[in-house]
Amino acid sequence: MYSQLKQEIKEIIGIVNECPDTLKVKCFEILLENYLSSSAKKSVKPKEAEVHEAPKESEKQDDTSLGDHESSDNEEISMKDFHVKNRKFLESNKISIDSINEIYYKEEGKLMPLYDSVKSTKMAECQIRLALLTAFENAFTEPNGEMSFNGEVIKKKCQDMKCYDSKNFASILKNYANLFVDSPDKYSKSFVYELSTDGKKELANVLRDLAKGE
């Protein structure tokens, strides 16, 4: 170790002697400091190997599983995803699963709309179509497959789609009371509307219409 240092110092002195007298001391200090610093780095042992190790096989499997799960979040909807009552609803109204996939996609177990329009310019019709579609979407996650909705949710959707008729919102629901199993005389924010037989027939018409595209 010391013989190496001695040899290095000799080389440094040889370099220093070529410098002007006024710079010799400074030059010697810089060269010696550089040598000692470099030697110190070489003598330091590498960090623990596991920090830079490639992922273990089990970890790779976990990553793969996560990737599969994420990709499955947006997979196509299948008929078996629906409650048996709603499968019968689709089948009896001759609405194919391909048509449903034209209108919706599945994300985290929920039915998410692909439509950004309900294909109507009439505010009352837009409101009712959104109500029927929301009931269908809610049925996807309801344990009993019930097609129902809350009026406040529809109000927000109408506002988002620029078809909210604030003065007539409650009366529109009342005017279409035949589409629901029950309808209150006076609008209630907490009331849950359930689709009647007529309501489900009209929902089927709306789904077929949206599935046709533009």
Secondary structure as the mmCIF struct_conf table of DSSP 4:
data_model
#
loop_
_struct_conf.conf_type_id
_struct_conf.id
_struct_conf.beg_label_comp_id
_struct_conf.beg_label_asym_id
_struct_conf.beg_label_seq_id
_struct_conf.end_label_comp_id
_struct_conf.end_label_asym_id
_struct_conf.end_label_seq_id
HELX_RH_AL_P HELX_RH_AL_P1 TYR A 2 VAL A 16
TURN_TY1_P TURN_TY1_P1 ASN A 17 GLU A 18
BEND BEND1 CYS A 19 CYS A 19
HELX_RH_AL_P HELX_RH_AL_P2 ASP A 21 SER A 43
BEND BEND2 VAL A 44 VAL A 44
HELX_LH_PP_P HELX_LH_PP_P1 LYS A 45 GLU A 48
HELX_RH_3T_P HELX_RH_3T_P1 ALA A 49 VAL A 51
BEND BEND3 HIS A 52 HIS A 52
HELX_LH_PP_P HELX_LH_PP_P2 GLU A 53 LYS A 56
HELX_RH_AL_P HELX_RH_AL_P3 GLU A 57 SER A 72
TURN_TY1_P TURN_TY1_P2 ASP A 73 ASN A 74
HELX_LH_PP_P HELX_LH_PP_P3 GLU A 75 ILE A 77
HELX_RH_3T_P HELX_RH_3T_P2 MET A 79 ASP A 81
BEND BEND4 PHE A 82 PHE A 82
HELX_RH_AL_P HELX_RH_AL_P4 VAL A 84 SER A 92
TURN_TY1_P TURN_TY1_P3 ASN A 93 LYS A 94
HELX_RH_AL_P HELX_RH_AL_P5 ILE A 97 ILE A 103
STRN STRN1 TYR A 104 GLU A 107
TURN_TY1_P TURN_TY1_P4 GLU A 108 GLY A 109
STRN STRN2 LYS A 110 PRO A 113
BEND BEND5 ASP A 116 ASP A 116
BEND BEND6 LYS A 119 LYS A 119
HELX_RH_AL_P HELX_RH_AL_P6 MET A 123 ALA A 139
TURN_TY1_P TURN_TY1_P5 PHE A 140 THR A 141
TURN_TY1_P TURN_TY1_P6 PRO A 143 ASN A 144
STRN STRN3 SER A 148 ASN A 150
HELX_RH_AL_P HELX_RH_AL_P7 GLY A 151 ASP A 160
TURN_TY1_P TURN_TY1_P7 MET A 161 LYS A 162
TURN_TY1_P TURN_TY1_P8 SER A 166 ASN A 168
HELX_RH_AL_P HELX_RH_AL_P8 PHE A 169 ASN A 175
TURN_TY1_P TURN_TY1_P9 TYR A 176 TYR A 176
HELX_RH_3T_P HELX_RH_3T_P3 ALA A 177 LEU A 179
STRN STRN4 PHE A 180 PHE A 180
BEND BEND7 VAL A 181 VAL A 181
BEND BEND8 ASP A 185 LYS A 186
TURN_TY1_P TURN_TY1_P10 LYS A 189 SER A 190
STRN STRN5 VAL A 192 GLU A 194
STRN STRN6 LEU A 195 LEU A 195
HELX_RH_AL_P HELX_RH_AL_P9 THR A 197 ALA A 211
TURN_TY1_P TURN_TY1_P11 LYS A 212 LYS A 212
#
